[in-house]
Amino acid sequence: MEQDFGERLRMLRRRRGMTQVDLARAVGITVQTVVRYESLHSHEELRPARLKALAGALNVDTAELAGEAAPEDEEIAVLTRGLRRMDPARRENLIALMMPLIEQYRREEDEDGGPSLS
């Protein structure tokens, strides 16, 4: 079953550890407006600028908030945001661990004639 916009908004807000008051302040709207948004079935009832402001406050892209991103895209977005928040030394260490695995996958795919990551 597909998740309603309001359910997704609520879930992302809670995942971020924000209250309705926190989200309202971050976006510059009233708590009553947040409550109303969390009852919406579709993001199409919002102006694009408001959708963008909500996504920014929740640190997600608008496609994820709107429910338009594929699950894999959402996972990549979560990983990317996590990398951006890391201090540079930890980020470099994690990338150094990941790159040999990615290169190995590329070699295996090239040998098998399968899809490439590039």
DRENTORKOL-3810 file (N, C-alpha, C; in nm, 4 decimals):
REM DRENTORKOL-3810
@n.u->0.0838; n.v->-0.1193; n.w->0.0000; ca.u->0.0000; ca.v->0.0000; ca.w->0.0000; c.u->0.0879; c.v->0.1251; c.w->0.0000
@n.u->0.0576; n.v->0.2178; n.w->-0.0878; ca.u->0.1355; ca.v->0.3399; ca.w->-0.0986; c.u->0.1051; c.v->0.4323; c.w->0.0185
@n.u->0.2088; n.v->0.4947; n.w->0.0672; ca.u->0.1962; ca.v->0.5834; ca.w->0.1815; c.u->0.1444; c.v->0.7200; c.w->0.1370
@n.u->0.0481; n.v->0.7743; n.w->0.2106; ca.u->-0.0021; ca.v->0.9084; ca.w->0.1842; c.u->0.1089; c.v->1.0098; c.w->0.2108
@n.u->0.0955; n.v->1.1261; n.w->0.1480; ca.u->0.1920; ca.v->1.2336; ca.w->0.1703; c.u->0.2013; c.v->1.2683; c.w->0.3185
@n.u->0.0873; n.v->1.2860; n.w->0.3832; ca.u->0.0869; ca.v->1.3247; ca.w->0.5244; c.u->0.1551; c.v->1.2223; c.w->0.6129
@n.u->0.1337; n.v->1.0943; n.w->0.5852; ca.u->0.1993; ca.v->0.9885; ca.w->0.6623; c.u->0.3509; c.v->0.9942; c.w->0.6425
@n.u->0.3924; n.v->1.0175; n.w->0.5183; ca.u->0.5349; ca.v->1.0258; ca.w->0.4871; c.u->0.5963; c.v->1.1476; c.w->0.5559
@n.u->0.5269; n.v->1.2607; n.w->0.5532; ca.u->0.5747; ca.v->1.3818; ca.w->0.6194; c.u->0.5931; c.v->1.3566; c.w->0.7690
@n.u->0.4941; n.v->1.2949; n.w->0.8308; ca.u->0.5006; ca.v->1.2644; ca.w->0.9739; c.u->0.6178; c.v->1.1708; c.w->1.0052
@n.u->0.6329; n.v->1.0663; n.w->0.9231; ca.u->0.7401; ca.v->0.9692; ca.w->0.9441; c.u->0.8776; c.v->1.0354; c.w->0.9308
@n.u->0.8961; n.v->1.1179; n.w->0.8288; ca.u->1.0245; ca.v->1.1856; ca.w->0.8095; c.u->1.0523; c.v->1.2853; c.w->0.9215
@n.u->0.9479; n.v->1.3548; n.w->0.9660; ca.u->0.9636; ca.v->1.4497; ca.w->1.0768; c.u->1.0076; c.v->1.3775; c.w->1.2030
@n.u->0.9422; n.v->1.2669; n.w->1.2332; ca.u->0.9762; ca.v->1.1901; ca.w->1.3537; c.u->1.1148; c.v->1.1286; c.w->1.3428
@n.u->1.1478; n.v->1.0782; n.w->1.2226; ca.u->1.2804; ca.v->1.0193; ca.w->1.2025; c.u->1.3894; c.v->1.1227; c.w->1.2283
@n.u->1.3578; n.v->1.2467; n.w->1.1979; ca.u->1.4530; ca.v->1.3567; ca.w->1.2172; c.u->1.4533; c.v->1.4035; c.w->1.3628
@n.u->1.3606; n.v->1.3507; n.w->1.4440; ca.u->1.3541; ca.v->1.3889; ca.w->1.5851; c.u->1.2895; c.v->1.5238; c.w->1.6069
@n.u->1.2042; n.v->1.5645; n.w->1.5135; ca.u->1.1397; ca.v->1.6950; ca.w->1.5227; c.u->0.9949; c.v->1.6808; c.w->1.5696
@n.u->0.9514; n.v->1.7791; n.w->1.6453; ca.u->0.8099; ca.v->1.7884; ca.w->1.6800; c.u->0.7403; c.v->1.8691; c.w->1.5712
@n.u->0.6073; n.v->1.8733; n.w->1.5786; ca.u->0.5335; ca.v->1.9577; ca.w->1.4849; c.u->0.5713; c.v->2.1041; c.w->1.5045
@n.u->0.5961; n.v->2.1424; n.w->1.6284; ca.u->0.6379; ca.v->2.2799; ca.w->1.6584; c.u->0.7733; c.v->2.3082; c.w->1.5931
@n.u->0.8673; n.v->2.2142; n.w->1.6056; ca.u->0.9993; ca.v->2.2319; ca.w->1.5449; c.u->0.9880; c.v->2.2516; c.w->1.3938
@n.u->0.9088; n.v->2.1671; n.w->1.3287; ca.u->0.8934; ca.v->2.1761; ca.w->1.1839; c.u->0.8264; c.v->2.3080; c.w->1.1444
@n.u->0.7247; n.v->2.3462; n.w->1.2192; ca.u->0.6557; ca.v->2.4726; ca.w->1.1902; c.u->0.7531; c.v->2.5900; c.w->1.1979
@n.u->0.8349; n.v->2.5929; n.w->1.3011; ca.u->0.9328; ca.v->2.7018; ca.w->1.3163; c.u->1.0358; c.v->2.6997; c.w->1.2043
@n.u->1.0832; n.v->2.5797; n.w->1.1684; ca.u->1.1857; ca.v->2.5678; ca.w->1.0644; c.u->1.1353; c.v->2.6164; c.w->0.9291
@n.u->1.0065; n.v->2.5956; n.w->0.9030; ca.u->0.9499; ca.v->2.6328; ca.w->0.7731; c.u->0.8862; c.v->2.7716; c.w->0.7759
@n.u->0.8541; n.v->2.8202; n.w->0.8969; ca.u->0.7892; ca.v->2.9508; ca.w->0.9075; c.u->0.6397; c.v->2.9443; c.w->0.8867
@n.u->0.5792; n.v->2.8371; n.w->0.9390; ca.u->0.4346; ca.v->2.8183; ca.w->0.9288; c.u->0.3799; c.v->2.7902; c.w->1.0680
@n.u->0.2487; n.v->2.7809; n.w->1.0795; ca.u->0.1882; ca.v->2.7522; ca.w->1.2097; c.u->0.1853; c.v->2.6014; c.w->1.2337
@n.u->0.1721; n.v->2.5656; n.w->1.3600; ca.u->0.1590; ca.v->2.4241; ca.w->1.3963; c.u->0.0317; c.v->2.3671; c.w->1.3341
@n.u->-0.0737; n.v->2.4465; n.w->1.3298; ca.u->-0.1992; ca.v->2.4007; ca.w->1.2698; c.u->-0.1788; c.v->2.3645; c.w->1.1217
@n.u->-0.0918; n.v->2.4389; n.w->1.0545; ca.u->-0.0626; ca.v->2.4086; ca.w->0.9137; c.u->0.0116; c.v->2.2758; c.w->0.9029
@n.u->0.1065; n.v->2.2510; n.w->0.9926; ca.u->0.1775; ca.v->2.1224; ca.w->0.9929; c.u->0.0777; c.v->2.0093; c.w->1.0160
@n.u->-0.0123; n.v->2.0267; n.w->1.1119; ca.u->-0.1143; ca.v->1.9253; ca.w->1.1399; c.u->-0.1970; c.v->1.8985; c.w->1.0143
@n.u->-0.2350; n.v->2.0046; n.w->0.9444; ca.u->-0.3130; ca.v->1.9889; ca.w->0.8211; c.u->-0.2318; c.v->1.9163; c.w->0.7151
@n.u->-0.1044; n.v->1.9532; n.w->0.6976; ca.u->-0.0198; ca.v->1.8873; ca.w->0.5983; c.u->-0.0048; c.v->1.7383; c.w->0.6284
@n.u->0.0006; n.v->1.7043; n.w->0.7574; ca.u->0.0167; ca.v->1.5640; ca.w->0.7946; c.u->-0.1109; c.v->1.4827; c.w->0.7750
@n.u->-0.2172; n.v->1.5489; n.w->0.7333; ca.u->-0.3408; ca.v->1.4761; ca.w->0.7022; c.u->-0.3682; c.v->1.4713; c.w->0.5518
@n.u->-0.2807; n.v->1.5314; n.w->0.4716; ca.u->-0.3000; ca.v->1.5343; ca.w->0.3268; c.u->-0.2723; c.v->1.3977; c.w->0.2644
@n.u->-0.3448; n.v->1.3674; n.w->0.1587; ca.u->-0.3218; ca.v->1.2442; ca.w->0.0840; c.u->-0.2162; c.v->1.2637; c.w->-0.0238
@n.u->-0.2074; n.v->1.3851; n.w->-0.0789; ca.u->-0.1182; ca.v->1.4098; ca.w->-0.1915; c.u->-0.0407; c.v->1.5394; c.w->-0.1724
@n.u->0.0849; n.v->1.5388; n.w->-0.2144; ca.u->0.1658; ca.v->1.6606; ca.w->-0.2085; c.u->0.1196; c.v->1.7633; c.w->-0.3114
@n.u->0.0390; n.v->1.7213; n.w->-0.4069; ca.u->-0.0066; ca.v->1.8113; ca.w->-0.5118; c.u->-0.0955; c.v->1.9230; c.w->-0.4568
@n.u->-0.1401; n.v->1.9091; n.w->-0.3333; ca.u->-0.2209; ca.v->2.0130; ca.w->-0.2703; c.u->-0.1342; c.v->2.1268; c.w->-0.2165
@n.u->-0.0001; n.v->2.1105; n.w->-0.2238; ca.u->0.0933; ca.v->2.2126; ca.w->-0.1754; c.u->0.1554; c.v->2.2881; c.w->-0.2917
@n.u->0.1912; n.v->2.4124; n.w->-0.2660; ca.u->0.2682; ca.v->2.4877; ca.w->-0.3643; c.u->0.4092; c.v->2.4287; c.w->-0.3691
@n.u->0.4745; n.v->2.4290; n.w->-0.4857; ca.u->0.6107; ca.v->2.3741; ca.w->-0.4963; c.u->0.7089; c.v->2.4373; c.w->-0.3978
@n.u->0.6966; n.v->2.5672; n.w->-0.3739; ca.u->0.7882; ca.v->2.6339; ca.w->-0.2807; c.u->0.7712; c.v->2.5805; c.w->-0.1386
@n.u->0.6479; n.v->2.5495; n.w->-0.1002; ca.u->0.6241; ca.v->2.4964; ca.w->0.0346; c.u->0.6781; c.v->2.3542; c.w->0.0465
@n.u->0.6591; n.v->2.2733; n.w->-0.0583; ca.u->0.7138; ca.v->2.1376; ca.w->-0.0594; c.u->0.8652; c.v->2.1427; c.w->-0.0451
@n.u->0.9281; n.v->2.2352; n.w->-0.1161; ca.u->1.0736; ca.v->2.2510; ca.w->-0.1092; c.u->1.1179; c.v->2.2939; c.w->0.0304
@n.u->1.0434; n.v->2.3841; n.w->0.0924; ca.u->1.0772; ca.v->2.4310; ca.w->0.2273; c.u->1.0651; c.v->2.3180; c.w->0.3293
@n.u->0.9593; n.v->2.2377; n.w->0.3174; ca.u->0.9428; ca.v->2.1236; ca.w->0.4082; c.u->1.0565; c.v->2.0234; c.w->0.3891
@n.u->1.0880; n.v->1.9932; n.w->0.2643; ca.u->1.1967; ca.v->1.8985; ca.w->0.2361; c.u->1.3283; c.v->1.9504; c.w->0.2921
@n.u->1.3541; n.v->2.0792; n.w->0.2754; ca.u->1.4776; ca.v->2.1369; ca.w->0.3280; c.u->1.4855; c.v->2.1268; c.w->0.4794
@n.u->1.3748; n.v->2.1535; n.w->0.5462; ca.u->1.3720; ca.v->2.1455; ca.w->0.6930; c.u->1.3940; c.v->2.0022; c.w->0.7415
@n.u->1.3502; n.v->1.9059; n.w->0.6606; ca.u->1.3640; ca.v->1.7649; ca.w->0.6978; c.u->1.4917; c.v->1.7022; c.w->0.6430
@n.u->1.5679; n.v->1.7808; n.w->0.5685; ca.u->1.6939; ca.v->1.7353; ca.w->0.5099; c.u->1.6739; c.v->1.6157; c.w->0.4165
@n.u->1.5699; n.v->1.6239; n.w->0.3341; ca.u->1.5445; ca.v->1.5233; ca.w->0.2307; c.u->1.5211; c.v->1.5973; c.w->0.1005
@n.u->1.5284; n.v->1.5268; n.w->-0.0116; ca.u->1.4972; ca.v->1.5963; ca.w->-0.1363; c.u->1.3458; c.v->1.5926; c.w->-0.1578
@n.u->1.2993; n.v->1.6797; n.w->-0.2450; ca.u->1.1546; ca.v->1.6922; ca.w->-0.2648; c.u->1.0940; c.v->1.5642; c.w->-0.3207
@n.u->1.1689; n.v->1.4904; n.w->-0.4035; ca.u->1.1172; ca.v->1.3650; ca.w->-0.4593; c.u->1.0907; c.v->1.2633; c.w->-0.3483
@n.u->1.1807; n.v->1.2574; n.w->-0.2510; ca.u->1.1602; ca.v->1.1646; ca.w->-0.1397; c.u->1.0380; c.v->1.2052; c.w->-0.0575
@n.u->1.0258; n.v->1.3337; n.w->-0.0279; ca.u->0.9108; ca.v->1.3809; ca.w->0.0496; c.u->0.7805; c.v->1.3587; c.w->-0.0272
@n.u->0.7848; n.v->1.3788; n.w->-0.1571; ca.u->0.6649; ca.v->1.3628; ca.w->-0.2394; c.u->0.6326; c.v->1.2166; c.w->-0.2665
@n.u->0.7237; n.v->1.1260; n.w->-0.2328; ca.u->0.7000; ca.v->0.9840; ca.w->-0.2576; c.u->0.7267; c.v->0.9445; c.w->-0.4011
@n.u->0.8063; n.v->1.0244; n.w->-0.4709; ca.u->0.8343; ca.v->0.9981; ca.w->-0.6112; c.u->0.9672; c.v->0.9285; c.w->-0.6337
@n.u->1.0485; n.v->0.9169; n.w->-0.5304; ca.u->1.1789; ca.v->0.8529; ca.w->-0.5450; c.u->1.1634; c.v->0.7021; c.w->-0.5296
@n.u->1.2379; n.v->0.6296; n.w->-0.6106; ca.u->1.2402; ca.v->0.4840; ca.w->-0.5969; c.u->1.3083; c.v->0.4498; c.w->-0.4654
@n.u->1.2751; n.v->0.3352; n.w->-0.4036; ca.u->1.3394; ca.v->0.2987; ca.w->-0.2771; c.u->1.4915; c.v->0.3018; c.w->-0.2839
@n.u->1.5483; n.v->0.2586; n.w->-0.3973; ca.u->1.6940; ca.v->0.2607; ca.w->-0.4095; c.u->1.7449; c.v->0.4042; c.w->-0.4074
@n.u->1.6712; n.v->0.4942; n.w->-0.4724; ca.u->1.7100; ca.v->0.6345; ca.w->-0.4738; c.u->1.7065; c.v->0.6918; c.w->-0.3327
@n.u->1.6085; n.v->0.6521; n.w->-0.2538; ca.u->1.5982; ca.v->0.6998; ca.w->-0.1162; c.u->1.7168; c.v->0.6500; c.w->-0.0338
@n.u->1.7567; n.v->0.5234; n.w->-0.0550; ca.u->1.8720; ca.v->0.4698; ca.w->0.0172; c.u->1.9987; c.v->0.5455; c.w->-0.0195
@n.u->2.0164; n.v->0.5733; n.w->-0.1476; ca.u->2.1332; ca.v->0.6489; ca.w->-0.1936; c.u->2.1309; c.v->0.7891; c.w->-0.1334
@n.u->2.0140; n.v->0.8511; n.w->-0.1292; ca.u->2.0026; ca.v->0.9848; ca.w->-0.0721; c.u->2.0385; c.v->0.9843; c.w->0.0760
@n.u->1.9947; n.v->0.8832; n.w->0.1498; ca.u->2.0275; ca.v->0.8728; ca.w->0.2922; c.u->2.1779; c.v->0.8581; c.w->0.3099
@n.u->2.2391; n.v->0.7723; n.w->0.2293; ca.u->2.3846; ca.v->0.7536; ca.w->0.2375; c.u->2.4590; c.v->0.8826; c.w->0.2033
@n.u->2.4141; n.v->0.9501; n.w->0.0997; ca.u->2.4794; ca.v->1.0738; ca.w->0.0584; c.u->2.4698; c.v->1.1798; c.w->0.1671
@n.u->2.3514; n.v->1.1947; n.w->0.2267; ca.u->2.3367; ca.v->1.2928; ca.w->0.3356; c.u->2.4257; c.v->1.2561; c.w->0.4533
@n.u->2.4338; n.v->1.1268; n.w->0.4829; ca.u->2.5204; ca.v->1.0834; ca.w->0.5920; c.u->2.6662; c.v->1.1166; c.w->0.5658
@n.u->2.7113; n.v->1.0939; n.w->0.4435; ca.u->2.8494; ca.v->1.1267; ca.w->0.4073; c.u->2.8753; c.v->1.2761; c.w->0.4187
@n.u->2.7794; n.v->1.3563; n.w->0.3756; ca.u->2.7972; ca.v->1.5019; ca.w->0.3817; c.u->2.8112; c.v->1.5519; c.w->0.5252
@n.u->2.7445; n.v->1.4855; n.w->0.6183; ca.u->2.7463; ca.v->1.5299; ca.w->0.7586; c.u->2.8717; c.v->1.4848; c.w->0.8332
@n.u->2.9396; n.v->1.3833; n.w->0.7794; ca.u->3.0580; ca.v->1.3308; ca.w->0.8479; c.u->3.1729; c.v->1.4307; c.w->0.8449
@n.u->3.2582; n.v->1.4209; n.w->0.9478; ca.u->3.3784; ca.v->1.5021; ca.w->0.9419; c.u->3.4663; c.v->1.4466; c.w->0.8293
@n.u->3.5487; n.v->1.5308; n.w->0.7674; ca.u->3.6246; ca.v->1.4900; ca.w->0.6485; c.u->3.7100; c.v->1.3643; c.w->0.6668
@n.u->3.7717; n.v->1.3475; n.w->0.7814; ca.u->3.8580; ca.v->1.2300; ca.w->0.8021; c.u->3.7757; c.v->1.1011; c.w->0.8000
@n.u->3.6622; n.v->1.1008; n.w->0.8671; ca.u->3.5764; ca.v->0.9816; ca.w->0.8671; c.u->3.5203; c.v->0.9537; c.w->0.7284
@n.u->3.4816; n.v->1.0609; n.w->0.6575; ca.u->3.4295; ca.v->1.0449; ca.w->0.5226; c.u->3.5345; c.v->0.9806; c.w->0.4323
@n.u->3.6596; n.v->1.0305; n.w->0.4397; ca.u->3.7678; ca.v->0.9741; ca.w->0.3585; c.u->3.7915; c.v->0.8273; c.w->0.3926
@n.u->3.7870; n.v->0.7926; n.w->0.5207; ca.u->3.8049; ca.v->0.6531; ca.w->0.5621; c.u->3.6955; c.v->0.5635; c.w->0.5054
@n.u->3.5722; n.v->0.6100; n.w->0.5120; ca.u->3.4608; ca.v->0.5304; ca.w->0.4612; c.u->3.4700; c.v->0.5137; c.w->0.3097
@n.u->3.5037; n.v->0.6201; n.w->0.2411; ca.u->3.5186; ca.v->0.6124; ca.w->0.0956; c.u->3.6328; c.v->0.5180; c.w->0.0600
@n.u->3.7413; n.v->0.5240; n.w->0.1346; ca.u->3.8547; ca.v->0.4338; ca.w->0.1096; c.u->3.8140; c.v->0.2878; c.w->0.1276
@n.u->3.7230; n.v->0.2595; n.w->0.2194; ca.u->3.6736; ca.v->0.1227; ca.w->0.2380; c.u->3.5796; c.v->0.0800; c.w->0.1252
@n.u->3.5003; n.v->0.1740; n.w->0.0756; ca.u->3.4000; ca.v->0.1421; ca.w->-0.0264; c.u->3.4575; c.v->0.1275; c.w->-0.1662
@n.u->3.5561; n.v->0.2076; n.w->-0.2010; ca.u->3.6052; ca.v->0.2112; ca.w->-0.3383; c.u->3.6574; c.v->0.0762; c.w->-0.3880
@n.u->3.7340; n.v->-0.0003; n.w->-0.3098; ca.u->3.7771; ca.v->-0.1310; ca.w->-0.3609; c.u->3.6596; c.v->-0.2242; c.w->-0.3902
@n.u->3.5536; n.v->-0.2173; n.w->-0.3098; ca.u->3.4357; ca.v->-0.2997; ca.w->-0.3348; c.u->3.3659; c.v->-0.2582; c.w->-0.4633
@n.u->3.3562; n.v->-0.1286; n.w->-0.4853; ca.u->3.2936; ca.v->-0.0785; ca.w->-0.6079; c.u->3.3763; c.v->-0.1173; c.w->-0.7294
@n.u->3.5082; n.v->-0.1039; n.w->-0.7197; ca.u->3.5952; ca.v->-0.1417; ca.w->-0.8317; c.u->3.5865; c.v->-0.2919; c.w->-0.8599
@n.u->3.5799; n.v->-0.3725; n.w->-0.7557; ca.u->3.5661; ca.v->-0.5172; ca.w->-0.7743; c.u->3.4347; c.v->-0.5486; c.w->-0.8456
@n.u->3.3282; n.v->-0.4823; n.w->-0.8059; ca.u->3.1982; ca.v->-0.5027; ca.w->-0.8701; c.u->3.2058; c.v->-0.4647; c.w->-1.0175
@n.u->3.2699; n.v->-0.3516; n.w->-1.0466; ca.u->3.2836; ca.v->-0.3078; ca.w->-1.1860; c.u->3.3586; c.v->-0.4119; c.w->-1.2692
@n.u->3.4676; n.v->-0.4646; n.w->-1.2143; ca.u->3.5458; ca.v->-0.5660; ca.w->-1.2872; c.u->3.4621; c.v->-0.6897; c.w->-1.3135
@n.u->3.3891; n.v->-0.7355; n.w->-1.2116; ca.u->3.3054; ca.v->-0.8544; ca.w->-1.2278; c.u->3.1967; c.v->-0.8318; c.w->-1.3315
@n.u->3.1345; n.v->-0.7158; n.w->-1.3292; ca.u->3.0304; ca.v->-0.6848; ca.w->-1.4264; c.u->3.0874; c.v->-0.6766; c.w->-1.5668
@n.u->3.2069; n.v->-0.6173; n.w->-1.5803; ca.u->3.2708; ca.v->-0.6082; ca.w->-1.7127; c.u->3.3019; c.v->-0.7478; c.w->-1.7658
@n.u->3.3511; n.v->-0.8362; n.w->-1.6791; ca.u->3.3836; ca.v->-0.9738; ca.w->-1.7217; c.u->3.2601; c.v->-1.0507; c.w->-1.7619
@n.u->3.1511; n.v->-1.0281; n.w->-1.6906; ca.u->3.0257; ca.v->-1.0994; ca.w->-1.7189; c.u->2.9460; c.v->-1.0335; c.w->-1.8301
@n.u->2.9878; n.v->-0.9159; n.w->-1.8737; ca.u->2.9135; ca.v->-0.8451; ca.w->-1.9760; c.u->2.7844; c.v->-0.7850; c.w->-1.9249
@n.u->2.7738; n.v->-0.7707; n.w->-1.7920; ca.u->2.6531; ca.v->-0.7166; ca.w->-1.7307; c.u->2.6543; c.v->-0.5659; c.w->-1.7266
@n.u->2.5557; n.v->-0.5075; n.w->-1.6605; ca.u->2.5470; ca.v->-0.3602; ca.w->-1.6519; c.u->2.6658; c.v->-0.3035; c.w->-1.5762
@n.u->2.7059; n.v->-0.1860; n.w->-1.6131; ca.u->2.8201; ca.v->-0.1207; ca.w->-1.5511; c.u->2.7731; c.v->-0.0112; c.w->-1.4574
@n.u->2.8565; n.v->0.0183; n.w->-1.3580; ca.u->2.8258; ca.v->0.1270; ca.w->-1.2644; c.u->2.8626; c.v->0.2630; c.w->-1.3211
@n.u->2.9351; n.v->0.2662; n.w->-1.4305; ca.u->2.9809; ca.v->0.3965; ca.w->-1.4815; c.u->2.8799; c.v->0.4611; c.w->-1.5720
END
